[in-house]
């Protein structure tokens, strides 16, 4: 009888679903999703002379729309509420797109640019090298300097959320204080 009980237990464990280890992108996406419905003040963490207006502007990130596949973060700079970062799950990682709107409510000709993660990244940092669509758009719009862009998001849970744009001779970073959410998600 004891032999039979051991066999049943062994057989049941042989058919159990294997445990799949969470990928860094999954943990990263979960940490980002935990920010949904909240707004955060930000400050310029790195920039150059072309970023002077960011150094003095009130900046906020509003983590508005969250599903199991997508997170949308509005990025306000002063009164300019034209920017939204869209992070979407793909079959192989994450995609970042930047949506820019004009004052009349139509989409800016320089919009929907970004890229997909090319590396697994970490649980706290994901990088998005510029994709072919973005390179073609930047070239068409006379912004070829952006054809080497790499964007990134970093999250230090409970502390900061950082957005980054990097390319040769250019580093722009804005850090948001997620330890102290601000009241309400602005419309």
C-alpha positions as CSV (number, residue, x, y, z in Angstrom):
1,X,0.0,0.0,0.0
2,X,2.8,2.4,0.8
3,X,4.4,1.7,-2.5
4,X,1.2,2.5,-4.3
5,X,0.8,5.9,-2.5
6,X,4.4,6.8,-3.4
7,X,3.7,5.9,-7.0
8,X,0.5,8.1,-7.1
9,X,2.3,11.0,-5.6
10,X,5.2,10.6,-8.1
11,X,2.9,10.3,-11.0
12,X,0.9,13.4,-10.0
13,X,4.0,15.5,-9.7
14,X,5.2,14.3,-13.2
15,X,2.0,15.8,-14.7
16,X,2.1,19.1,-12.8
17,X,2.6,22.2,-15.0
18,X,6.2,23.3,-15.0
19,X,7.0,26.6,-13.2
20,X,8.1,29.2,-15.7
21,X,10.5,31.7,-14.2
22,X,9.4,35.3,-14.6
23,X,11.4,37.2,-17.1
24,X,12.9,40.6,-16.2
25,X,10.4,42.3,-18.6
26,X,7.5,40.8,-16.7
27,X,8.7,42.1,-13.4
28,X,9.4,45.5,-14.9
29,X,6.0,45.7,-16.5
30,X,4.4,44.7,-13.1
31,X,6.3,47.5,-11.3
32,X,5.2,50.0,-13.9
33,X,1.6,48.8,-13.7
34,X,1.6,49.3,-9.9
35,X,1.9,53.0,-10.7
36,X,-1.4,53.1,-12.6
37,X,-3.9,55.8,-11.6
38,X,-1.2,58.0,-10.0
39,X,0.6,61.2,-10.9
40,X,4.2,62.2,-10.0
41,X,6.3,65.3,-10.1
42,X,9.5,65.2,-12.0
43,X,12.7,67.0,-12.4
44,X,15.5,67.2,-15.0
45,X,18.2,64.7,-14.0
46,X,20.4,65.2,-17.0
47,X,20.3,67.4,-20.0
48,X,22.2,70.0,-22.0
49,X,21.7,73.7,-23.1
50,X,18.8,72.7,-25.3
51,X,16.9,71.4,-22.2
52,X,16.9,74.8,-20.3
53,X,13.1,75.0,-20.5
54,X,12.8,71.6,-18.8
55,X,15.0,72.7,-15.9
56,X,12.5,75.3,-14.8
57,X,9.2,73.8,-15.9
58,X,6.8,71.9,-13.7
59,X,6.9,68.3,-15.0
60,X,4.5,65.6,-14.2
61,X,3.9,62.0,-15.3
62,X,0.3,60.7,-15.1
63,X,0.1,56.9,-15.4
64,X,-3.4,56.8,-16.9
65,X,-4.3,53.7,-18.8
66,X,-3.1,50.3,-17.7
67,X,-4.1,46.9,-19.1
68,X,-2.3,43.6,-19.1
69,X,-0.8,44.6,-22.5
70,X,-0.3,48.4,-22.4
71,X,0.5,51.3,-20.1
72,X,0.0,54.9,-21.1
73,X,1.8,57.7,-19.3
74,X,1.1,61.3,-20.1
75,X,4.1,63.6,-19.7
76,X,3.2,67.2,-19.0
77,X,5.9,70.0,-19.2
78,X,4.4,73.2,-17.9
79,X,1.2,73.8,-19.7
80,X,2.2,71.5,-22.6
81,X,0.2,68.3,-22.3
82,X,0.9,67.0,-25.8
83,X,3.1,64.0,-24.9
84,X,2.2,60.4,-24.1
85,X,4.5,57.5,-23.6
86,X,2.9,54.1,-24.6
87,X,4.6,50.9,-23.4
88,X,3.1,47.8,-25.0
89,X,3.9,44.1,-24.4
90,X,5.1,42.3,-27.5
91,X,5.8,38.6,-28.1
92,X,9.5,39.2,-27.4
93,X,9.5,42.0,-24.9
94,X,8.2,45.6,-24.8
95,X,7.6,48.4,-27.3
96,X,7.8,52.1,-26.5
97,X,6.0,54.7,-28.6
98,X,5.9,58.5,-28.2
99,X,2.6,60.1,-29.2
100,X,2.6,63.8,-29.7
101,X,-0.5,65.9,-30.3
102,X,-0.9,69.4,-31.8
103,X,-2.9,72.1,-30.0
104,X,-5.8,71.5,-32.4
105,X,-6.1,67.9,-31.2
106,X,-4.6,66.3,-34.3
107,X,-1.5,64.1,-34.2
108,X,1.8,65.8,-34.7
109,X,3.7,64.7,-37.9
110,X,6.5,63.7,-35.5
111,X,4.7,61.1,-33.5
112,X,4.5,57.3,-32.9
113,X,8.2,57.0,-32.8
114,X,10.1,54.7,-30.6
115,X,11.3,51.1,-30.6
116,X,11.2,47.6,-29.2
117,X,13.5,46.1,-26.5
118,X,16.3,44.3,-28.2
119,X,17.8,42.8,-25.0
120,X,16.1,41.2,-22.0
121,X,16.9,44.2,-19.9
122,X,16.5,44.0,-16.1
123,X,13.7,44.1,-13.7
124,X,14.5,47.8,-13.2
125,X,15.7,49.0,-16.6
126,X,14.4,48.5,-20.2
127,X,16.0,50.1,-23.3
128,X,14.2,50.8,-26.6
129,X,16.5,51.4,-29.6
130,X,15.0,53.4,-32.4
131,X,13.0,51.3,-34.9
132,X,12.9,51.4,-38.7
133,X,9.6,53.3,-38.8
134,X,11.0,56.0,-36.5
135,X,14.2,56.3,-38.6
136,X,12.2,56.8,-41.8
137,X,9.9,59.4,-40.1
138,X,12.9,61.3,-38.6
139,X,14.6,61.3,-42.0
140,X,11.5,62.5,-43.7
141,X,11.0,65.3,-41.1
142,X,14.7,66.4,-41.2
143,X,15.6,65.0,-37.8
144,X,18.2,62.5,-38.7
145,X,20.1,63.2,-35.5
146,X,17.4,61.1,-33.8
147,X,18.2,58.0,-36.0
148,X,20.5,56.7,-33.3
149,X,18.2,57.3,-30.3
150,X,17.9,54.8,-27.5
151,X,15.1,55.5,-25.0
152,X,14.9,53.8,-21.6
153,X,12.8,53.6,-18.5
154,X,14.2,52.8,-15.1
155,X,12.2,52.1,-12.0
156,X,13.4,52.1,-8.5
157,X,10.3,50.7,-6.8
158,X,8.8,53.1,-4.3
159,X,11.4,55.7,-5.1
160,X,11.8,56.9,-8.7
161,X,10.6,56.4,-12.3
162,X,13.2,57.8,-14.8
163,X,12.7,58.4,-18.5
164,X,15.8,58.6,-20.6
165,X,16.8,59.6,-24.2
166,X,20.4,58.8,-25.2
167,X,22.4,59.1,-28.4
168,X,26.0,60.1,-29.1
169,X,26.6,63.5,-27.5
170,X,23.1,63.6,-26.0
171,X,21.7,62.5,-22.7
172,X,18.3,63.6,-21.4
173,X,16.8,62.2,-18.2
174,X,13.7,63.1,-16.2
175,X,13.3,61.5,-12.8
176,X,9.8,61.3,-11.2
177,X,9.3,61.0,-7.5
178,X,7.0,57.9,-7.1
179,X,7.5,57.9,-3.3
180,X,5.2,61.0,-3.1
181,X,2.3,60.8,-5.6
182,X,0.5,64.1,-6.3
183,X,-3.2,64.4,-6.0
184,X,-5.3,63.1,-8.8
185,X,-4.6,62.1,-12.3
186,X,-5.0,65.2,-14.5
187,X,-7.3,65.0,-17.5
